[in-house]
Amino acid sequence: MIQSSSCEPFVKRGKTDAADAKAISETVIRKSMRFVPVKTAEQQAASMVLKTRALLVRQRTQAINALRAHLSELGIVASLGSAKLVELIEIVRDETDARLPRAARFALTAIADQIGALMQQINDLEREIVCEAKRDEDMRRLATIPGVGAISAASIKTLVPDPAGFKSGRHFAAWLGLTPKSHSSGGKEQLGGISKMGNGELRSLLVLGATAVLRHMRRNDKAPKWLSALLARRPYKVVAVALANKMARIIWVLLTRGGTYRGPEAANSAASA
């Protein structure tokens, strides 16, 4: 399958069905063109589960923000965190609390009920995703990578139907938008920030996973030397993106060549043996 954006450079003039058909015919014969594989019904179903979870998470965030905003107008403010959210909901449900007028408690109770229902639905979906990740061999192998959990493994398996279509792990990381954007002209090459091309959901999951790994390694004396040296000279978020890039390359290797992730210590001991 060819993406519509791939055919745009071959449309000579005008947007018509005939011009689009000619552009598609021209695109097909290009040797450098990469085609998008057609997803199976199972992959589409798995994608629906992930998209539904993402929708519910957004709705939960909106409801929580609304609850906090309305309570702040009445002088009831709490710090961030799930524990503080529970305290706010308890205030809403406490009919003896005189700080809330009757009409405000009636309205905010509906929001609190919605937050509880959304949390239950999200937990049900996440349990199903975790169970599927335990059953699927590729997801189990991906979960051995530090920073890759069940949600990330399921997203990768669903949204990357053909990892062998990439020539190398570097191409896969570039497809995710985790490589610097090039601004080159007149023989001078300038590299800026990451391109942020490709699937934004996958990129966000990898960066979040890399951030969690860095947070753990800051308190661990056995952190890789290259990562410690990079943290010493570059900003924290830049290092997180660099680690996410490395994670993407490892993911590509596991999907195309098999095996499970081995840390630097395990690789060194195997090489010495």
Secondary structure, 3 states (H helix, E strand, C coil): CCCHHHHHHHCCCCCCHHHHHHHHHHHHCCCCCCCCCCCCHHHHHHHHHHHHHHHHHHHHHHHHHHHHHHHHHCCCCCCCCHHHHHHHHHHHHCCCCCCCCHHHHHHHHHHHHHHHHHHHHHHHHHHHHHHHHHHCHHHHHHCCCCCCCHHHHHHHHHHCCCHHHCCCHHHHHHHCCCCEEEEEECCEEEEEEECCCCCHHHHHHHHHHHHHHHHHHCCCCCCCHHHHHHHHHCCHHHHHHHHHHHHHHHHHHHHHHCCCCCCHHHHHHHHHC
